[in-house]
């Protein structure tokens, strides 16, 4: 028995297959639908003006490719639209959806050589909208550049690992390739726009690729081999100087503040007579006045307190006191000395 027969038997019997990606999808041929389609289906898509020149050059080739699948293609340069229609000879009901995806990709700047691959059964397409994933324009541009990488190196590595053609254009990312690869491309693109660097996903894809080669690890969990990246939320917001500490939560409300009457009841003032209350107030006022008076007198008395003298001034005062105590008159001595000097000069 061949592998294909075993697979068909397994699917018919309702047995769950472990690896669904490994199953081969049977080809849909003209024998499966000999009567063709009942009604005509049409799909149209708009394209920007800068794509008009390229599409005019390539459109004859587009018509030839679609003619092989019994489809009709038209281009309206005035409206800026491309339409795809089924013919009476068309027998594949899903080929019109594939053709619609092809003209959509061409409108999103994907070259014809890559867009035409969508018509194959094993290959699909995905147009990921990234414009709404980031609110700030500057941040959006930076993250989009991060997806492309220096001289397109990051984008090239994504293409090699996922086996998909990826094109970043404006607010969208177009991808063409196998369905499993498209799933991986979408995850990488969405994570990048949510501030997760694409290198992390690329690294995990590379590890998975190596693990797939080892048959011993086929039925094991791969989480222990994959890298785990923790998010570091480094906020540039200035922290306050004084931080209020949160008090532990209690279900009971805080105690009500005491009123004036409660305070008087606690001290016993509430039961005093009005005369006694007045007398008490006067006594308190007099006490306050007496305290203020003593403070004022202290401040005034500071001006009359003699300042502390230094050691030099104390020594001079001592020498003067010594000379005075010996009974010598310094002025008379000076005069006598001057007279003696004059006499010596005359002699």
Buried (B, 14 or more C-beta within 10 A) or exposed (E): EEEEEEBBEEEEEEEEEEEEEEEEEEEBEEEEEEEBBEEEBEBBBEBEEEBEEBBEEBBEEBBEBBEEBBBBBEBEEEEBBBBBBBBEEBBBBEBBBBBBBBBBBBBBBBEBEBBBBBBEEEBBBBBBEBEEBBEEEEEBEEBBEBBBBEEEEBBEBBBEBBBBBBBBEEEBBBBBBBEEBBBBBBBBBBBBBEEBBBBBBBBBBEBBEEBEEEEEEEEEEEEEEBEEEEEEEEEEEEEEEEEEEEEEEEEEEEEEEEEEEEEBEEEEBEEBEEEEEEEEEEEEEEEEEEEEEEEEEEEEEEEEEEEEEEEEEEEEEEEEEEEEEEEEEEEEEEEEEEEEEEEEEEE
